[in-house]
């Protein structure tokens, strides 16, 4: 700390003391109420400091993330607030969010995620059909060069690109069948290879 910094700090402290004395003097008749407000603001300030300091712990509790336990050969996915299990996979080098969907036959990419994975939906043959909750949609079969999930890497993975509107890609059974066991225990989906 330089001399200038010390001078600035002393000035600000002196100013704070002056303003504090003026405020207490002006509020003499209502000193009890003023002290009560000061205590409330002090608690709000301490709460904000605690929230900033504990943010990483709070965030991991509110929004849990997938856990990879390679030594045990499993991946654990926490149940999300929407009741589904979500997973993040690297597809052809792009990080893509999926909803685990045991009702989906294929690993299904939305058009947006297909572009992120290096595919061109405008040049894909959408001759397949899939039944969805919103009715039939056209699909295009594709092969993904590389899919990484946790510590596992799979190559030449069959998938489909959905021609309809999808907010999230689907992790369906053709990919999930690569795991020897799929277990739901409490609020976790456990995939074991």
GIVENLIN-V972168 format. One record per residue. N is the residue number from 1. RES is the residue in one small letter. PSI is psi in whole degrees, 0 to 359 (NA if undefined). OMEGA is omega in degrees with one decimal (NA if undefined). BURIAL is b if it has 9 or more other C-alpha atoms within 8 Angstrom, else e. Layout:
BEGIN
n = {N;N}
res = {RES;RES}
psi = {PSI;PSI}
omega = {OMEGA;OMEGA}
burial = {BURIAL;BURIAL}
END
This chain:
BEGIN
n = {1;2;3;4;5;6;7;8;9;10;11;12;13;14;15;16;17;18;19;20;21;22;23;24;25;26;27;28;29;30;31;32;33;34;35;36;37;38;39;40;41;42;43;44;45;46;47;48;49;50;51;52;53;54;55;56;57;58;59;60;61;62;63;64;65;66;67;68;69;70;71;72;73;74;75;76;77;78;79;80;81;82;83;84;85;86;87;88;89;90;91;92;93;94;95;96;97;98;99;100;101;102;103;104;105;106;107;108;109;110;111;112;113;114;115;116;117;118;119;120;121;122;123;124;125;126;127;128;129;130;131;132;133;134;135;136;137;138;139;140;141;142;143;144;145;146;147;148;149;150;151;152;153;154;155;156;157;158;159;160;161;162;163;164;165;166;167;168;169;170;171;172;173;174;175;176;177;178;179;180;181;182;183;184;185;186;187;188;189;190;191;192;193}
res = {x;x;x;x;x;x;x;x;x;x;x;x;x;x;x;x;x;x;x;x;x;x;x;x;x;x;x;x;x;x;x;x;x;x;x;x;x;x;x;x;x;x;x;x;x;x;x;x;x;x;x;x;x;x;x;x;x;x;x;x;x;x;x;x;x;x;x;x;x;x;x;x;x;x;x;x;x;x;x;x;x;x;x;x;x;x;x;x;x;x;x;x;x;x;x;x;x;x;x;x;x;x;x;x;x;x;x;x;x;x;x;x;x;x;x;x;x;x;x;x;x;x;x;x;x;x;x;x;x;x;x;x;x;x;x;x;x;x;x;x;x;x;x;x;x;x;x;x;x;x;x;x;x;x;x;x;x;x;x;x;x;x;x;x;x;x;x;x;x;x;x;x;x;x;x;x;x;x;x;x;x;x;x;x;x;x;x;x;x;x;x;x;x}
psi = {126;171;323;317;319;320;317;318;318;318;313;321;317;319;317;318;316;311;319;314;319;316;314;319;320;335;24;318;332;42;325;314;321;316;324;314;319;320;320;314;324;319;320;316;315;322;319;320;317;319;319;317;328;13;316;319;319;316;320;335;318;318;83;154;165;147;132;121;82;324;335;358;34;160;131;128;123;150;132;170;337;2;355;167;127;145;149;123;153;116;115;36;354;134;119;134;135;154;130;122;98;350;350;133;317;170;116;124;139;164;319;316;328;318;316;329;5;13;155;96;333;340;19;147;102;71;351;164;141;144;126;176;336;10;187;146;155;144;156;124;139;166;129;128;315;134;122;129;111;232;6;137;126;143;154;52;125;143;179;151;128;130;347;183;124;133;331;144;159;133;95;190;329;328;318;333;350;347;143;336;136;118;138;118;110;238;29;142;123;120;123;134;NA}
omega = {-179.6;177.9;178.5;178.8;179.3;178.1;178.1;-179.5;178.6;177.9;-179.3;177.6;178.7;177.4;178.8;178.3;179.6;179.9;178.8;178.4;178.3;-178.1;179.5;179.1;-179.1;-177.4;-175.4;-176.5;-176.9;-174.5;179.1;179.8;179.2;178.0;177.6;177.5;179.0;179.0;178.1;179.5;177.3;178.0;177.0;179.8;178.2;177.0;178.6;177.6;178.9;179.8;178.3;-178.8;-177.6;-172.9;-177.9;178.1;-180.0;-177.7;-179.4;176.7;-178.0;-179.1;-179.0;-177.8;-179.8;-178.6;178.4;177.9;-173.9;-179.0;177.6;176.6;-178.8;175.6;178.8;178.4;178.1;175.0;-177.8;178.9;178.9;178.1;-178.9;173.3;-178.6;178.9;175.5;179.9;172.5;180.0;-177.4;177.3;179.8;177.7;-175.1;178.2;179.7;165.9;177.2;-174.7;179.5;175.7;177.7;179.7;-172.2;162.5;-172.1;177.9;169.4;178.6;-179.1;179.7;176.5;178.0;179.3;180.0;175.8;177.9;179.1;-177.7;-179.3;-178.9;178.9;178.4;-179.5;-179.4;176.9;177.9;175.7;176.8;177.9;177.5;179.6;179.7;-176.5;176.0;176.5;177.9;176.5;177.3;178.2;172.4;-180.0;-177.3;-175.4;174.8;178.0;178.4;-174.1;178.2;-177.1;177.2;177.3;-178.7;177.6;-175.0;176.7;179.9;176.4;171.8;-177.0;179.6;-179.8;178.7;176.5;178.0;-178.1;175.4;-175.1;175.1;-173.7;-169.0;-179.9;176.3;-177.7;178.9;175.9;178.7;-177.8;-177.9;175.2;-175.0;170.3;-179.8;-177.7;179.9;179.5;169.4;-177.0;178.0;-177.6;177.4;NA}
burial = {e;e;e;e;e;b;e;e;e;e;e;e;e;e;e;e;e;e;e;e;e;e;e;b;e;e;b;e;e;e;b;e;e;b;e;e;e;e;e;e;e;e;e;e;e;e;e;e;e;e;e;e;e;e;e;e;e;e;b;b;e;e;e;b;e;b;e;b;b;e;e;e;e;b;b;b;b;b;b;b;e;e;e;b;b;b;b;b;b;b;b;b;e;e;e;b;b;b;b;b;b;b;e;b;e;b;b;b;b;b;b;e;b;b;b;e;b;e;e;e;b;e;e;e;e;b;e;e;e;e;e;e;e;e;e;e;b;b;b;b;b;e;e;b;b;b;b;b;b;e;e;e;e;e;e;e;b;b;b;b;b;b;b;e;e;e;e;b;b;b;b;b;b;b;b;b;e;e;b;e;e;b;e;e;e;e;e;b;b;b;b;b;e}
END
